[in-house]
Amino acid sequence: MYFQGGPGFSASLVRDEAELLADRVAVHLIDPHGSGGSTPPTAPAQSDHVGHARFYDAVRRALGLERVSIMGISFGSLVA
């Protein structure tokens, strides 16, 4: 999993890079609440790094992924 820096940034910003990896690993570009084209969070706590981490953990489970490699930049590094 890769987390783009800063809330509000769309995962689509790394689409070109993700396509380079798609033949070797599964790539999912997911915007958390309030980022890209997604809806704003319903509670302020969903906007901090812990809320984002919980969101992505729920996505990981929904995708049926047991183990993942993660990294992030800026705010994304706090989430990672």
Phi and psi in radians as a Rosetta constraint file:
Dihedral C 1 N 2 CA 2 C 2 CIRCULARHARMONIC -2.205 0.35
Dihedral N 2 CA 2 C 2 N 3 CIRCULARHARMONIC 2.315 0.35
Dihedral C 2 N 3 CA 3 C 3 CIRCULARHARMONIC -1.989 0.35
Dihedral N 3 CA 3 C 3 N 4 CIRCULARHARMONIC 2.034 0.35
Dihedral C 3 N 4 CA 4 C 4 CIRCULARHARMONIC -1.130 0.35
Dihedral N 4 CA 4 C 4 N 5 CIRCULARHARMONIC 2.597 0.35
Dihedral C 4 N 5 CA 5 C 5 CIRCULARHARMONIC -1.205 0.35
Dihedral N 5 CA 5 C 5 N 6 CIRCULARHARMONIC 2.486 0.35
Dihedral C 5 N 6 CA 6 C 6 CIRCULARHARMONIC 1.293 0.35
Dihedral N 6 CA 6 C 6 N 7 CIRCULARHARMONIC 2.240 0.35
Dihedral C 6 N 7 CA 7 C 7 CIRCULARHARMONIC -1.049 0.35
Dihedral N 7 CA 7 C 7 N 8 CIRCULARHARMONIC 2.505 0.35
Dihedral C 7 N 8 CA 8 C 8 CIRCULARHARMONIC 1.794 0.35
Dihedral N 8 CA 8 C 8 N 9 CIRCULARHARMONIC -0.407 0.35
Dihedral C 8 N 9 CA 9 C 9 CIRCULARHARMONIC -1.295 0.35
Dihedral N 9 CA 9 C 9 N 10 CIRCULARHARMONIC 2.400 0.35
Dihedral C 9 N 10 CA 10 C 10 CIRCULARHARMONIC -1.442 0.35
Dihedral N 10 CA 10 C 10 N 11 CIRCULARHARMONIC 2.477 0.35
Dihedral C 10 N 11 CA 11 C 11 CIRCULARHARMONIC -1.081 0.35
Dihedral N 11 CA 11 C 11 N 12 CIRCULARHARMONIC -0.383 0.35
Dihedral C 11 N 12 CA 12 C 12 CIRCULARHARMONIC -1.112 0.35
Dihedral N 12 CA 12 C 12 N 13 CIRCULARHARMONIC -0.275 0.35
Dihedral C 12 N 13 CA 13 C 13 CIRCULARHARMONIC -1.084 0.35
Dihedral N 13 CA 13 C 13 N 14 CIRCULARHARMONIC -0.413 0.35
Dihedral C 13 N 14 CA 14 C 14 CIRCULARHARMONIC -1.914 0.35
Dihedral N 14 CA 14 C 14 N 15 CIRCULARHARMONIC 0.336 0.35
Dihedral C 14 N 15 CA 15 C 15 CIRCULARHARMONIC -0.998 0.35
Dihedral N 15 CA 15 C 15 N 16 CIRCULARHARMONIC -0.789 0.35
Dihedral C 15 N 16 CA 16 C 16 CIRCULARHARMONIC -1.070 0.35
Dihedral N 16 CA 16 C 16 N 17 CIRCULARHARMONIC -0.762 0.35
Dihedral C 16 N 17 CA 17 C 17 CIRCULARHARMONIC -1.150 0.35
Dihedral N 17 CA 17 C 17 N 18 CIRCULARHARMONIC -0.707 0.35
Dihedral C 17 N 18 CA 18 C 18 CIRCULARHARMONIC -1.084 0.35
Dihedral N 18 CA 18 C 18 N 19 CIRCULARHARMONIC -0.682 0.35
Dihedral C 18 N 19 CA 19 C 19 CIRCULARHARMONIC -1.111 0.35
Dihedral N 19 CA 19 C 19 N 20 CIRCULARHARMONIC -0.538 0.35
Dihedral C 19 N 20 CA 20 C 20 CIRCULARHARMONIC -1.159 0.35
Dihedral N 20 CA 20 C 20 N 21 CIRCULARHARMONIC -0.475 0.35
Dihedral C 20 N 21 CA 21 C 21 CIRCULARHARMONIC -1.673 0.35
Dihedral N 21 CA 21 C 21 N 22 CIRCULARHARMONIC -0.237 0.35
Dihedral C 21 N 22 CA 22 C 22 CIRCULARHARMONIC -1.072 0.35
Dihedral N 22 CA 22 C 22 N 23 CIRCULARHARMONIC -0.415 0.35
Dihedral C 22 N 23 CA 23 C 23 CIRCULARHARMONIC -1.423 0.35
Dihedral N 23 CA 23 C 23 N 24 CIRCULARHARMONIC -0.148 0.35
Dihedral C 23 N 24 CA 24 C 24 CIRCULARHARMONIC -1.987 0.35
Dihedral N 24 CA 24 C 24 N 25 CIRCULARHARMONIC -0.514 0.35
Dihedral C 24 N 25 CA 25 C 25 CIRCULARHARMONIC -2.446 0.35
Dihedral N 25 CA 25 C 25 N 26 CIRCULARHARMONIC 2.775 0.35
Dihedral C 25 N 26 CA 26 C 26 CIRCULARHARMONIC -1.279 0.35
Dihedral N 26 CA 26 C 26 N 27 CIRCULARHARMONIC 2.327 0.35
Dihedral C 26 N 27 CA 27 C 27 CIRCULARHARMONIC -2.114 0.35
Dihedral N 27 CA 27 C 27 N 28 CIRCULARHARMONIC 2.227 0.35
Dihedral C 27 N 28 CA 28 C 28 CIRCULARHARMONIC -2.227 0.35
Dihedral N 28 CA 28 C 28 N 29 CIRCULARHARMONIC 2.093 0.35
Dihedral C 28 N 29 CA 29 C 29 CIRCULARHARMONIC -1.729 0.35
Dihedral N 29 CA 29 C 29 N 30 CIRCULARHARMONIC 1.867 0.35
Dihedral C 29 N 30 CA 30 C 30 CIRCULARHARMONIC -2.099 0.35
Dihedral N 30 CA 30 C 30 N 31 CIRCULARHARMONIC 2.245 0.35
Dihedral C 30 N 31 CA 31 C 31 CIRCULARHARMONIC -1.677 0.35
Dihedral N 31 CA 31 C 31 N 32 CIRCULARHARMONIC 2.146 0.35
Dihedral C 31 N 32 CA 32 C 32 CIRCULARHARMONIC -1.268 0.35
Dihedral N 32 CA 32 C 32 N 33 CIRCULARHARMONIC 2.990 0.35
Dihedral C 32 N 33 CA 33 C 33 CIRCULARHARMONIC -0.879 0.35
Dihedral N 33 CA 33 C 33 N 34 CIRCULARHARMONIC 2.270 0.35
Dihedral C 33 N 34 CA 34 C 34 CIRCULARHARMONIC 1.475 0.35
Dihedral N 34 CA 34 C 34 N 35 CIRCULARHARMONIC 0.075 0.35
Dihedral C 34 N 35 CA 35 C 35 CIRCULARHARMONIC -2.049 0.35
Dihedral N 35 CA 35 C 35 N 36 CIRCULARHARMONIC 2.581 0.35
Dihedral C 35 N 36 CA 36 C 36 CIRCULARHARMONIC 0.980 0.35
Dihedral N 36 CA 36 C 36 N 37 CIRCULARHARMONIC -2.245 0.35
Dihedral C 36 N 37 CA 37 C 37 CIRCULARHARMONIC -1.676 0.35
Dihedral N 37 CA 37 C 37 N 38 CIRCULARHARMONIC 0.197 0.35
Dihedral C 37 N 38 CA 38 C 38 CIRCULARHARMONIC -1.409 0.35
Dihedral N 38 CA 38 C 38 N 39 CIRCULARHARMONIC 2.893 0.35
Dihedral C 38 N 39 CA 39 C 39 CIRCULARHARMONIC -1.349 0.35
Dihedral N 39 CA 39 C 39 N 40 CIRCULARHARMONIC 2.691 0.35
Dihedral C 39 N 40 CA 40 C 40 CIRCULARHARMONIC -1.124 0.35
Dihedral N 40 CA 40 C 40 N 41 CIRCULARHARMONIC 2.727 0.35
Dihedral C 40 N 41 CA 41 C 41 CIRCULARHARMONIC -1.137 0.35
Dihedral N 41 CA 41 C 41 N 42 CIRCULARHARMONIC 2.653 0.35
Dihedral C 41 N 42 CA 42 C 42 CIRCULARHARMONIC -1.497 0.35
Dihedral N 42 CA 42 C 42 N 43 CIRCULARHARMONIC -0.325 0.35
Dihedral C 42 N 43 CA 43 C 43 CIRCULARHARMONIC -2.351 0.35
Dihedral N 43 CA 43 C 43 N 44 CIRCULARHARMONIC 2.478 0.35
Dihedral C 43 N 44 CA 44 C 44 CIRCULARHARMONIC -0.968 0.35
Dihedral N 44 CA 44 C 44 N 45 CIRCULARHARMONIC -0.578 0.35
Dihedral C 44 N 45 CA 45 C 45 CIRCULARHARMONIC -1.129 0.35
Dihedral N 45 CA 45 C 45 N 46 CIRCULARHARMONIC -0.343 0.35
Dihedral C 45 N 46 CA 46 C 46 CIRCULARHARMONIC -1.326 0.35
Dihedral N 46 CA 46 C 46 N 47 CIRCULARHARMONIC -0.188 0.35
Dihedral C 46 N 47 CA 47 C 47 CIRCULARHARMONIC -1.574 0.35
Dihedral N 47 CA 47 C 47 N 48 CIRCULARHARMONIC -0.314 0.35
Dihedral C 47 N 48 CA 48 C 48 CIRCULARHARMONIC -1.453 0.35
Dihedral N 48 CA 48 C 48 N 49 CIRCULARHARMONIC 3.100 0.35
Dihedral C 48 N 49 CA 49 C 49 CIRCULARHARMONIC -1.100 0.35
Dihedral N 49 CA 49 C 49 N 50 CIRCULARHARMONIC -0.580 0.35
Dihedral C 49 N 50 CA 50 C 50 CIRCULARHARMONIC -1.202 0.35
Dihedral N 50 CA 50 C 50 N 51 CIRCULARHARMONIC -0.737 0.35
Dihedral C 50 N 51 CA 51 C 51 CIRCULARHARMONIC -1.077 0.35
Dihedral N 51 CA 51 C 51 N 52 CIRCULARHARMONIC -0.713 0.35
Dihedral C 51 N 52 CA 52 C 52 CIRCULARHARMONIC -1.140 0.35
Dihedral N 52 CA 52 C 52 N 53 CIRCULARHARMONIC -0.718 0.35
Dihedral C 52 N 53 CA 53 C 53 CIRCULARHARMONIC -1.095 0.35
Dihedral N 53 CA 53 C 53 N 54 CIRCULARHARMONIC -0.720 0.35
Dihedral C 53 N 54 CA 54 C 54 CIRCULARHARMONIC -1.103 0.35
Dihedral N 54 CA 54 C 54 N 55 CIRCULARHARMONIC -0.726 0.35
Dihedral C 54 N 55 CA 55 C 55 CIRCULARHARMONIC -1.021 0.35
Dihedral N 55 CA 55 C 55 N 56 CIRCULARHARMONIC -0.883 0.35
Dihedral C 55 N 56 CA 56 C 56 CIRCULARHARMONIC -1.190 0.35
Dihedral N 56 CA 56 C 56 N 57 CIRCULARHARMONIC -0.528 0.35
Dihedral C 56 N 57 CA 57 C 57 CIRCULARHARMONIC -1.158 0.35
Dihedral N 57 CA 57 C 57 N 58 CIRCULARHARMONIC -0.680 0.35
Dihedral C 57 N 58 CA 58 C 58 CIRCULARHARMONIC -1.130 0.35
Dihedral N 58 CA 58 C 58 N 59 CIRCULARHARMONIC -0.683 0.35
Dihedral C 58 N 59 CA 59 C 59 CIRCULARHARMONIC -1.104 0.35
Dihedral N 59 CA 59 C 59 N 60 CIRCULARHARMONIC -0.778 0.35
Dihedral C 59 N 60 CA 60 C 60 CIRCULARHARMONIC -0.989 0.35
Dihedral N 60 CA 60 C 60 N 61 CIRCULARHARMONIC -0.833 0.35
Dihedral C 60 N 61 CA 61 C 61 CIRCULARHARMONIC -1.133 0.35
Dihedral N 61 CA 61 C 61 N 62 CIRCULARHARMONIC -0.723 0.35
Dihedral C 61 N 62 CA 62 C 62 CIRCULARHARMONIC -1.096 0.35
Dihedral N 62 CA 62 C 62 N 63 CIRCULARHARMONIC -0.552 0.35
Dihedral C 62 N 63 CA 63 C 63 CIRCULARHARMONIC -1.441 0.35
Dihedral N 63 CA 63 C 63 N 64 CIRCULARHARMONIC -0.089 0.35
Dihedral C 63 N 64 CA 64 C 64 CIRCULARHARMONIC 1.303 0.35
Dihedral N 64 CA 64 C 64 N 65 CIRCULARHARMONIC 0.466 0.35
Dihedral C 64 N 65 CA 65 C 65 CIRCULARHARMONIC -1.627 0.35
Dihedral N 65 CA 65 C 65 N 66 CIRCULARHARMONIC 2.107 0.35
Dihedral C 65 N 66 CA 66 C 66 CIRCULARHARMONIC -1.370 0.35
Dihedral N 66 CA 66 C 66 N 67 CIRCULARHARMONIC -0.968 0.35
Dihedral C 66 N 67 CA 67 C 67 CIRCULARHARMONIC -2.142 0.35
Dihedral N 67 CA 67 C 67 N 68 CIRCULARHARMONIC 2.431 0.35
Dihedral C 67 N 68 CA 68 C 68 CIRCULARHARMONIC -2.402 0.35
Dihedral N 68 CA 68 C 68 N 69 CIRCULARHARMONIC 2.712 0.35
Dihedral C 68 N 69 CA 69 C 69 CIRCULARHARMONIC -1.699 0.35
Dihedral N 69 CA 69 C 69 N 70 CIRCULARHARMONIC 2.374 0.35
Dihedral C 69 N 70 CA 70 C 70 CIRCULARHARMONIC -2.243 0.35
Dihedral N 70 CA 70 C 70 N 71 CIRCULARHARMONIC 2.670 0.35
Dihedral C 70 N 71 CA 71 C 71 CIRCULARHARMONIC -2.745 0.35
Dihedral N 71 CA 71 C 71 N 72 CIRCULARHARMONIC 2.823 0.35
Dihedral C 71 N 72 CA 72 C 72 CIRCULARHARMONIC -2.725 0.35
Dihedral N 72 CA 72 C 72 N 73 CIRCULARHARMONIC 2.919 0.35
Dihedral C 72 N 73 CA 73 C 73 CIRCULARHARMONIC -2.166 0.35
Dihedral N 73 CA 73 C 73 N 74 CIRCULARHARMONIC 2.391 0.35
Dihedral C 73 N 74 CA 74 C 74 CIRCULARHARMONIC 0.996 0.35
Dihedral N 74 CA 74 C 74 N 75 CIRCULARHARMONIC -2.152 0.35
Dihedral C 74 N 75 CA 75 C 75 CIRCULARHARMONIC -0.969 0.35
Dihedral N 75 CA 75 C 75 N 76 CIRCULARHARMONIC -0.631 0.35
Dihedral C 75 N 76 CA 76 C 76 CIRCULARHARMONIC -1.048 0.35
Dihedral N 76 CA 76 C 76 N 77 CIRCULARHARMONIC -0.515 0.35
Dihedral C 76 N 77 CA 77 C 77 CIRCULARHARMONIC -1.219 0.35
Dihedral N 77 CA 77 C 77 N 78 CIRCULARHARMONIC -0.560 0.35
Dihedral C 77 N 78 CA 78 C 78 CIRCULARHARMONIC -1.169 0.35
Dihedral N 78 CA 78 C 78 N 79 CIRCULARHARMONIC -0.701 0.35
Dihedral C 78 N 79 CA 79 C 79 CIRCULARHARMONIC -1.137 0.35
Dihedral N 79 CA 79 C 79 N 80 CIRCULARHARMONIC -0.772 0.35
